[in-house]
Amino acid sequence: MFNFGIESYRPQWLNGRSAVVAGHGWQLRAFVGRPLTHVWLVWDVQDDEWFSDCPVLLDFRGEQVEINHQRLDDLSITWNTVVPHQPVLWADFDLQWRHDMRAELHALQGQTLQDVELLEWTGSDMAQGAVAVSFRFPHSQLTIANALDENGLAFGPPESHYRRHSLR
């Protein structure tokens, strides 16, 4: 199993909303009411940009969820396995964990999570049924979605092609 250059990371790929709810619904729901302390991204130092193939880490006061997408509909959610102070070793890239590179993410720090939604893509394309994870805060919403074999970040209300399923 490929670990994305992260020694302790073992992705657990799921497909479809029911599999995600069964495997992780109660743990995601337990974050409601907790403040977000950090969002960690893997940063490509040479190109000075987010390396979106690696998992996105959200820390809610010491409890960490690790979200990653691949292919058209694979979603991995893992818990407290990645240490963002350890190196990311990926051939031909100079990568490191950063929590301070996106202003939109920094603005979410300290905000209390109000809801977690699983978003199902309803478009008529090959990604139909793909699941994104969305975190709603008092002043914004963060969605981590499949961006065609990598992670994508969106801020604000989800696109209209998503069917929203609250976990609250």
Backbone torsions as a table, in degrees:
resi	resn	phi	psi	omega
1	MET	NA	133.0	-179.7
2	PHE	-75.8	130.7	-176.2
3	ASN	-106.2	12.1	176.0
4	PHE	61.2	27.0	178.9
5	GLY	76.4	12.6	-176.6
6	ILE	-113.9	110.4	-170.1
7	GLU	-50.4	-46.2	-173.5
8	SER	-90.3	-0.2	-172.7
9	TYR	-88.0	127.7	175.9
10	ARG	-131.7	90.1	-177.8
11	PRO	-60.5	147.4	178.1
12	GLN	-121.8	95.9	-171.7
13	TRP	-77.6	133.2	177.2
14	LEU	-127.6	158.5	176.2
15	ASN	-134.0	129.5	175.3
16	GLY	91.5	148.9	-176.2
17	ARG	-61.4	-42.6	-176.8
18	SER	-62.6	-37.0	177.9
19	ALA	-66.9	-38.6	179.5
20	VAL	-68.7	-43.5	178.3
21	VAL	-61.4	-46.4	-178.8
22	ALA	-63.5	-39.8	-176.2
23	GLY	-83.8	-28.9	-170.5
24	HIS	-142.7	0.5	-175.1
25	GLY	-55.9	-49.1	-176.7
26	TRP	-66.4	-35.2	179.4
27	GLN	-70.2	-41.1	177.2
28	LEU	-64.3	-43.4	179.0
29	ARG	-59.8	-33.0	-178.1
30	ALA	-66.2	-16.6	177.7
31	PHE	-75.6	-20.4	-179.1
32	VAL	-58.2	130.8	-178.1
33	GLY	94.2	-6.4	179.9
34	ARG	-101.8	147.3	177.5
35	PRO	-80.6	145.5	173.8
36	LEU	-80.6	125.0	-179.3
37	THR	-100.0	-35.8	178.2
38	HIS	-153.9	151.9	166.2
39	VAL	-124.2	121.0	-178.2
40	TRP	-104.6	134.1	174.5
41	LEU	-123.7	152.5	171.2
42	VAL	-84.9	128.4	-175.1
43	TRP	-110.7	132.3	173.5
44	ASP	-83.4	107.5	-173.7
45	VAL	-65.1	-43.6	-176.8
46	GLN	-63.9	-45.6	-178.9
47	ASP	-89.2	-5.8	-179.2
48	ASP	51.3	55.4	179.2
49	GLU	-152.3	161.9	178.2
50	TRP	-64.9	133.2	175.8
51	PHE	-96.8	91.1	-165.6
52	SER	-78.0	2.4	175.9
53	ASP	-76.9	-24.6	-176.1
54	CYS	-88.4	160.9	-177.5
55	PRO	-63.8	153.7	172.8
56	VAL	-98.5	129.4	-178.4
57	LEU	-107.1	129.0	174.3
58	LEU	-118.0	125.2	-178.8
59	ASP	-109.0	121.3	177.2
60	PHE	-111.5	85.9	178.7
61	ARG	49.5	57.2	174.1
62	GLY	92.2	-9.4	174.0
63	GLU	-107.8	124.7	-171.9
64	GLN	-116.9	132.5	172.0
65	VAL	-110.5	139.3	-176.8
66	GLU	-119.3	116.7	-172.9
67	ILE	-116.7	132.7	-178.7
68	ASN	-146.8	145.5	176.8
69	HIS	-123.2	147.8	171.1
70	GLN	-148.6	170.1	-176.3
71	ARG	48.5	-149.2	-179.6
72	LEU	-92.2	-24.9	-173.4
73	ASP	-144.7	12.5	177.7
74	ASP	-82.3	129.6	177.4
75	LEU	-128.9	128.2	174.4
76	SER	-114.5	131.7	172.4
77	ILE	-125.0	121.3	177.1
78	THR	-128.4	169.3	-170.5
79	TRP	-133.0	121.8	169.7
80	ASN	54.8	35.6	-179.9
81	THR	-104.4	-23.6	-174.7
82	VAL	-100.1	132.4	175.6
83	VAL	-103.9	107.7	-173.4
84	PRO	-70.9	0.0	176.0
85	HIS	-96.4	-2.2	177.0
86	GLN	-94.3	155.0	-176.2
87	PRO	-69.4	154.8	170.8
88	VAL	-106.3	117.2	-174.4
89	LEU	-108.8	101.3	-178.9
90	TRP	-132.2	121.1	-175.8
91	ALA	-52.3	139.9	175.9
92	ASP	71.4	8.2	178.7
93	PHE	-131.9	145.8	172.5
94	ASP	-105.4	99.6	-172.2
95	LEU	-117.0	147.8	174.0
96	GLN	-153.3	153.7	176.1
97	TRP	-73.9	135.9	176.3
98	ARG	-137.4	145.9	176.8
99	HIS	-122.9	8.4	-171.8
100	ASP	-127.8	22.7	-172.8
101	MET	-104.3	-11.1	179.9
102	ARG	-122.3	117.5	-177.7
103	ALA	-59.5	-36.6	-178.8
104	GLU	-63.8	-37.6	178.6
105	LEU	-73.5	-40.1	178.8
106	HIS	-61.1	-36.7	179.9
107	ALA	-65.2	-23.3	179.5
108	LEU	-80.6	-20.0	-177.1
109	GLN	-61.0	132.5	-179.2
110	GLY	90.8	-15.7	178.5
111	GLN	-76.7	145.9	-179.6
112	THR	-87.1	131.9	-179.9
113	LEU	-68.7	128.8	-179.9
114	GLN	-98.6	-31.4	-178.5
115	ASP	-164.1	154.9	170.4
116	VAL	-120.1	132.1	178.6
117	GLU	-122.2	140.8	167.3
118	LEU	-97.4	127.2	-177.0
119	LEU	-107.7	127.0	178.3
120	GLU	-103.6	124.8	179.4
121	TRP	-71.1	126.0	-176.6
122	THR	-109.6	5.8	179.4
123	GLY	-61.4	164.1	-177.5
124	SER	-93.5	26.3	-179.8
125	ASP	-104.7	-173.5	-176.9
126	MET	-64.9	-18.6	-178.6
127	ALA	-87.0	2.3	-178.6
128	GLN	-52.7	128.4	-179.6
129	GLY	92.9	-9.7	177.7
130	ALA	-61.0	145.7	-175.0
131	VAL	-110.1	132.3	171.9
132	ALA	-112.2	156.1	177.8
133	VAL	-112.3	128.3	-175.4
134	SER	-125.1	134.6	-177.2
135	PHE	-115.9	120.1	-177.5
136	ARG	-101.8	126.3	179.6
137	PHE	-116.7	170.1	-178.1
138	PRO	-58.2	-33.3	-172.9
139	HIS	-116.5	2.9	179.4
140	SER	-171.5	178.2	176.4
141	GLN	-138.9	136.5	178.6
142	LEU	-113.2	124.6	176.4
143	THR	-117.4	131.1	174.7
144	ILE	-109.7	112.9	-170.9
145	ALA	-126.4	167.3	174.9
146	ASN	-78.7	123.5	179.3
147	ALA	-113.5	53.8	-179.3
148	LEU	59.6	72.7	174.4
149	ASP	79.6	21.4	173.5
150	GLU	-160.1	176.2	179.1
151	ASN	-84.2	148.3	171.3
152	GLY	-128.4	146.1	177.2
153	LEU	-113.5	136.9	174.7
154	ALA	-134.2	146.4	-178.2
155	PHE	-122.4	137.9	-177.4
156	GLY	98.5	-173.4	-177.8
157	PRO	-59.6	146.5	179.6
158	PRO	-64.9	155.9	175.7
159	GLU	-57.7	155.5	-177.9
160	SER	-68.7	-15.7	179.1
161	HIS	-81.7	4.6	176.6
162	TYR	-101.6	139.0	168.0
163	ARG	-93.9	124.6	-174.5
164	ARG	-93.3	134.7	178.6
165	HIS	-131.3	104.6	179.5
166	SER	-70.7	141.7	174.7
167	LEU	-96.4	-3.5	-178.0
168	ARG	-73.9	NA	NA
